[in-house]
């Protein structure tokens, strides 16, 4: 067993685009560095572009361990990163998501599009339904997730998120806080 095999793994969901503000990419680079320096393995969607590529490249540049999981049909679009520890090609999106979920001890969600939102909401739902207890952190760069937080409050106010089905996640704009939260909340 290598030293990395015993380390926790963080699944990062994020965009295959850099976003409109350079701060998004700068934050993704900081996340990759922070994961590597904390000796936390990274599993992600496998792409070399956008925030995905920035997180993975930064983690590798800082001595990290990175596993990318990508469905074959996205190879031309998201271009698999060739300079990571391991790349796994899957048949479809479901296999990709299950591969990431199965390796993850926690989730860190950066800004992204509809795919990122879908991955985040799926994990929040699984926690809500007590299918896992893995921590979920939404990295709120430039207030990106504020509208979603408002929607969750709206759902609570209308009685669609209640008591025993309360949703559990941590919202922060601070990379060190995000890493610390994950490290303090691994499933038992």
Secondary structure as a PSIPRED ss2 file (coil, helix, strand):
# PSIPRED VFORMAT (PSIPRED V4.0)

   1 X C   1.000  0.000  0.000
   2 X C   1.000  0.000  0.000
   3 X C   1.000  0.000  0.000
   4 X H   0.000  1.000  0.000
   5 X H   0.000  1.000  0.000
   6 X H   0.000  1.000  0.000
   7 X C   1.000  0.000  0.000
   8 X C   1.000  0.000  0.000
   9 X E   0.000  0.000  1.000
  10 X E   0.000  0.000  1.000
  11 X E   0.000  0.000  1.000
  12 X E   0.000  0.000  1.000
  13 X E   0.000  0.000  1.000
  14 X C   1.000  0.000  0.000
  15 X C   1.000  0.000  0.000
  16 X C   1.000  0.000  0.000
  17 X C   1.000  0.000  0.000
  18 X C   1.000  0.000  0.000
  19 X C   1.000  0.000  0.000
  20 X C   1.000  0.000  0.000
  21 X C   1.000  0.000  0.000
  22 X H   0.000  1.000  0.000
  23 X H   0.000  1.000  0.000
  24 X H   0.000  1.000  0.000
  25 X H   0.000  1.000  0.000
  26 X H   0.000  1.000  0.000
  27 X H   0.000  1.000  0.000
  28 X H   0.000  1.000  0.000
  29 X H   0.000  1.000  0.000
  30 X H   0.000  1.000  0.000
  31 X H   0.000  1.000  0.000
  32 X H   0.000  1.000  0.000
  33 X H   0.000  1.000  0.000
  34 X H   0.000  1.000  0.000
  35 X H   0.000  1.000  0.000
  36 X H   0.000  1.000  0.000
  37 X H   0.000  1.000  0.000
  38 X C   1.000  0.000  0.000
  39 X C   1.000  0.000  0.000
  40 X C   1.000  0.000  0.000
  41 X E   0.000  0.000  1.000
  42 X E   0.000  0.000  1.000
  43 X E   0.000  0.000  1.000
  44 X E   0.000  0.000  1.000
  45 X C   1.000  0.000  0.000
  46 X C   1.000  0.000  0.000
  47 X E   0.000  0.000  1.000
  48 X C   1.000  0.000  0.000
  49 X C   1.000  0.000  0.000
  50 X H   0.000  1.000  0.000
  51 X H   0.000  1.000  0.000
  52 X H   0.000  1.000  0.000
  53 X H   0.000  1.000  0.000
  54 X H   0.000  1.000  0.000
  55 X H   0.000  1.000  0.000
  56 X H   0.000  1.000  0.000
  57 X H   0.000  1.000  0.000
  58 X H   0.000  1.000  0.000
  59 X H   0.000  1.000  0.000
  60 X H   0.000  1.000  0.000
  61 X H   0.000  1.000  0.000
  62 X C   1.000  0.000  0.000
  63 X C   1.000  0.000  0.000
  64 X C   1.000  0.000  0.000
  65 X C   1.000  0.000  0.000
  66 X E   0.000  0.000  1.000
  67 X E   0.000  0.000  1.000
  68 X E   0.000  0.000  1.000
  69 X E   0.000  0.000  1.000
  70 X E   0.000  0.000  1.000
  71 X E   0.000  0.000  1.000
  72 X H   0.000  1.000  0.000
  73 X H   0.000  1.000  0.000
  74 X H   0.000  1.000  0.000
  75 X H   0.000  1.000  0.000
  76 X H   0.000  1.000  0.000
  77 X H   0.000  1.000  0.000
  78 X H   0.000  1.000  0.000
  79 X C   1.000  0.000  0.000
  80 X E   0.000  0.000  1.000
  81 X C   1.000  0.000  0.000
  82 X C   1.000  0.000  0.000
  83 X C   1.000  0.000  0.000
  84 X C   1.000  0.000  0.000
  85 X C   1.000  0.000  0.000
  86 X E   0.000  0.000  1.000
  87 X E   0.000  0.000  1.000
  88 X E   0.000  0.000  1.000
  89 X E   0.000  0.000  1.000
  90 X E   0.000  0.000  1.000
  91 X C   1.000  0.000  0.000
  92 X C   1.000  0.000  0.000
  93 X H   0.000  1.000  0.000
  94 X H   0.000  1.000  0.000
  95 X H   0.000  1.000  0.000
  96 X H   0.000  1.000  0.000
  97 X H   0.000  1.000  0.000
  98 X H   0.000  1.000  0.000
  99 X H   0.000  1.000  0.000
 100 X H   0.000  1.000  0.000
 101 X H   0.000  1.000  0.000
 102 X H   0.000  1.000  0.000
 103 X H   0.000  1.000  0.000
 104 X C   1.000  0.000  0.000
 105 X C   1.000  0.000  0.000
 106 X E   0.000  0.000  1.000
 107 X E   0.000  0.000  1.000
 108 X E   0.000  0.000  1.000
 109 X E   0.000  0.000  1.000
 110 X C   1.000  0.000  0.000
 111 X C   1.000  0.000  0.000
 112 X C   1.000  0.000  0.000
 113 X C   1.000  0.000  0.000
 114 X H   0.000  1.000  0.000
 115 X H   0.000  1.000  0.000
 116 X H   0.000  1.000  0.000
 117 X H   0.000  1.000  0.000
 118 X H   0.000  1.000  0.000
 119 X H   0.000  1.000  0.000
 120 X H   0.000  1.000  0.000
 121 X H   0.000  1.000  0.000
 122 X H   0.000  1.000  0.000
 123 X H   0.000  1.000  0.000
 124 X H   0.000  1.000  0.000
 125 X H   0.000  1.000  0.000
 126 X H   0.000  1.000  0.000
 127 X H   0.000  1.000  0.000
 128 X H   0.000  1.000  0.000
 129 X C   1.000  0.000  0.000
 130 X C   1.000  0.000  0.000
 131 X C   1.000  0.000  0.000
 132 X C   1.000  0.000  0.000
 133 X C   1.000  0.000  0.000
 134 X C   1.000  0.000  0.000
 135 X E   0.000  0.000  1.000
 136 X E   0.000  0.000  1.000
 137 X E   0.000  0.000  1.000
 138 X E   0.000  0.000  1.000
 139 X E   0.000  0.000  1.000
 140 X C   1.000  0.000  0.000
 141 X H   0.000  1.000  0.000
 142 X H   0.000  1.000  0.000
 143 X H   0.000  1.000  0.000
 144 X C   1.000  0.000  0.000
 145 X C   1.000  0.000  0.000
 146 X H   0.000  1.000  0.000
 147 X H   0.000  1.000  0.000
 148 X H   0.000  1.000  0.000
 149 X H   0.000  1.000  0.000
 150 X H   0.000  1.000  0.000
 151 X H   0.000  1.000  0.000
 152 X H   0.000  1.000  0.000
 153 X H   0.000  1.000  0.000
 154 X H   0.000  1.000  0.000
 155 X H   0.000  1.000  0.000
 156 X H   0.000  1.000  0.000
 157 X H   0.000  1.000  0.000
 158 X C   1.000  0.000  0.000
 159 X C   1.000  0.000  0.000
 160 X C   1.000  0.000  0.000
 161 X C   1.000  0.000  0.000
 162 X C   1.000  0.000  0.000
 163 X H   0.000  1.000  0.000
 164 X H   0.000  1.000  0.000
 165 X H   0.000  1.000  0.000
 166 X C   1.000  0.000  0.000
 167 X C   1.000  0.000  0.000
 168 X C   1.000  0.000  0.000
 169 X C   1.000  0.000  0.000
 170 X E   0.000  0.000  1.000
 171 X E   0.000  0.000  1.000
 172 X E   0.000  0.000  1.000
 173 X C   1.000  0.000  0.000
 174 X C   1.000  0.000  0.000
 175 X H   0.000  1.000  0.000
 176 X H   0.000  1.000  0.000
 177 X H   0.000  1.000  0.000
 178 X H   0.000  1.000  0.000
 179 X H   0.000  1.000  0.000
 180 X H   0.000  1.000  0.000
 181 X H   0.000  1.000  0.000
 182 X H   0.000  1.000  0.000
 183 X H   0.000  1.000  0.000
 184 X C   1.000  0.000  0.000
 185 X C   1.000  0.000  0.000
 186 X C   1.000  0.000  0.000
 187 X C   1.000  0.000  0.000
 188 X C   1.000  0.000  0.000
